Amino acid sequence: MPQRLHLVFGGELKDPAKNTFENVDDIHIVGMFPDYASAHAAWQAEAQRTVDDAHTRYFIAHIHRLRDEEQEASPTEELGD
């Protein structure tokens, strides 16, 4: 079974109605998680911690979706050659 990596990150948004960060250098990387359940628990903890700040938002990125295991190389890997 392939590993399903998830990245939890967040920070202050320019506008709470959009997903554009105020300062990319200040993004808080919570961590990388081996499954959705543990990523969701980490996301929930950070979201709850910052619930009173409308401009702070946390996200779960499905890192495993960036790579297609059925292909020899993903388009991202091909860029590095």
N, C-alpha and C positions, 0 to 999 in steps of 0.2 A: 504494500500500500504506500503510495507516495506521501511525502510529508507536506502538510498544508500550513505554510508559514503565514502569520498575520502580524502586521506592524501596528502598534497603537501610538498615536502622536496627536499633538494639539497645540493650541496657542491662541493668542489674541487675534481676532479678525478685524479687518477694516470696517466692515459693516456686518452686523449679525444676520442680515438677510442673505448674505453671500458667503462663499467659501474661499475668500482671499485673505491671506495672513497679513497682519500689520507689518511684521518684520520677520522674514524667513530665518534670519540668524537666531531668533529667539524661540523657534519651535521647540517644544518639549517632547523629546523622544522618550516615551514610557518604556518601550521595549518590544522585542520580537517574541512571538508566542507560537508554540507548535500546533495549536488547535484553536478553533473559534471560541470554544467555551472559556478557555483561560484568557484569551484576548478580550472577550466580552466582559469578563470579571474585572480586568485591569481598566478597560475603558469606563465601565460603570463607576469604579472607585474614583477615577479622575474627574469624570463628569459630575459626580455627586460633590466632590471636594470644591468644585468651581461653580456650583449651581447658581450662586448669587451674582456671578459676573456674566452678563448677557453677551459680552464680546469674546468670551473664551469658549472654545469648542474643541472637542476631541473626536478623533476618527479612527476607524479600523480599516487598514489597507490589506487587501487579500494578495499578499506578495506571490503566492503560488500561482495566481492567475497571470502573472507576467511571463511565465514560461510554459510552453506547450511541450509536455514530456514526449509526445508522439513525434515531434520534429527533431531532426538532428541538431539544429541550432535555432534559437529564437531570433527574431529580428533585432532585439537588443544586443545579443551576443555578436551578431554579424557586424554591427557598427564598430566593434572593438578591433576587428581585424585590419 
